[in-house]
Amino acid sequence: MMAQYGSRVQTQTDGVMVIGEAVWRVPPERAEFLIEITASALTAAQALHDNQLKSAQVAQAVAPLGVQQADLQTISLNVYNLYRPVGALAGYGGLPTIGAGGFPAYGAGAAPVPAEIQSAAYHARNILRVNVRDPRRLGEIVDVVARAGAVIAGSLSIGVSDEASARRHALEAAGKDARSKAEALAVSTGKQVDHAVAIAEDIVASNGVYAALRSVVPFAFGAGTPEVAGELEYYARVSASFRLK
């Protein structure tokens, strides 16, 4: 006679799991980029003065394009100097650097500058953030800034004034897409969708991330709606589980 083992009762709830996706496209409302302005002189005071003059020239050059003085924000201002041996000829190559501000190159602590070494020049470097109110004029502003003597530092950045709202719209659209997919699957099995029992944000990406993902795995993300040049894309994906009735 076989031993009787305790039976296990398993309850299974009818349901469906789906992935909802959506892309919310909006035109950019703002842009920003960094510029570097440098000036050199025999004294620190003169280097700073010349740097201020160059910064003022840049501000004056971009003013007709809608960039106001408040749109130019200094985020870093540094002064450093180089040293050279006494009697070294300035016309031959670069000057040997002893260290910015007279400090040794390997951080061993401050040391007196030998008598045979003298200061060659002071350099003032100003890093500014340029806020562009009209992204359509971004290219013009970059050209004018470069012609005024500044150097573009880093990449250009564009965005919207209320990014949280754009992400929320994408997330809501992805949730609606999940519900629509669940209803289609339910109909195919002769059932109806009841309330959601679980839903979770999978990914919310912006500023070209969706386009990059789509180019890598086009079969997973689909071709999507052809994007308009200059638009920002906010891509959202959610995982949802619905009961069936």
Rosetta blueprint (number, residue, H / E / L):
1 M L
2 M L
3 A L
4 Q L
5 Y L
6 G L
7 S L
8 R L
9 V L
10 Q L
11 T L
12 Q L
13 T L
14 D L
15 G E
16 V E
17 M E
18 V E
19 I E
20 G E
21 E E
22 A E
23 V E
24 W E
25 R E
26 V E
27 P L
28 P L
29 E L
30 R E
31 A E
32 E E
33 F E
34 L E
35 I E
36 E E
37 I E
38 T E
39 A E
40 S E
41 A E
42 L L
43 T L
44 A H
45 A H
46 Q H
47 A H
48 L H
49 H H
50 D H
51 N H
52 Q H
53 L H
54 K H
55 S H
56 A H
57 Q H
58 V H
59 A H
60 Q H
61 A H
62 V H
63 A H
64 P H
65 L H
66 G L
67 V L
68 Q L
69 Q H
70 A H
71 D H
72 L E
73 Q E
74 T E
75 I E
76 S E
77 L E
78 N E
79 V E
80 Y E
81 N E
82 L E
83 Y E
84 R E
85 P E
86 V L
87 G L
88 A L
89 L L
90 A L
91 G L
92 Y L
93 G L
94 G L
95 L L
96 P L
97 T L
98 I L
99 G L
100 A H
101 G H
102 G H
103 F L
104 P L
105 A L
106 Y L
107 G L
108 A L
109 G L
110 A L
111 A L
112 P L
113 V L
114 P L
115 A L
116 E L
117 I E
118 Q E
119 S E
120 A E
121 A E
122 Y E
123 H E
124 A E
125 R E
126 N E
127 I E
128 L E
129 R E
130 V E
131 N E
132 V E
133 R L
134 D L
135 P H
136 R H
137 R H
138 L H
139 G H
140 E H
141 I H
142 V H
143 D H
144 V H
145 V H
146 A H
147 R H
148 A L
149 G L
150 A L
151 V E
152 I E
153 A E
154 G E
155 S E
156 L E
157 S E
158 I E
159 G E
160 V L
161 S L
162 D L
163 E H
164 A H
165 S H
166 A H
167 R H
168 R H
169 H H
170 A H
171 L H
172 E H
173 A H
174 A H
175 G H
176 K H
177 D H
178 A H
179 R H
180 S H
181 K H
182 A H
183 E H
184 A H
185 L H
186 A H
187 V H
188 S H
189 T L
190 G L
191 K L
192 Q L
193 V E
194 D E
195 H E
196 A E
197 V E
198 A E
199 I E
200 A E
201 E E
202 D E
203 I E
204 V E
205 A E
206 S E
207 N L
208 G L
209 V H
210 Y H
211 A H
212 A H
213 L H
214 R H
215 S H
216 V H
217 V L
218 P H
219 F H
220 A H
221 F H
222 G L
223 A L
224 G L
225 T L
226 P L
227 E L
228 V L
229 A L
230 G L
231 E L
232 L E
233 E E
234 Y E
235 Y E
236 A E
237 R E
238 V E
239 S E
240 A E
241 S E
242 F E
243 R E
244 L E
245 K L
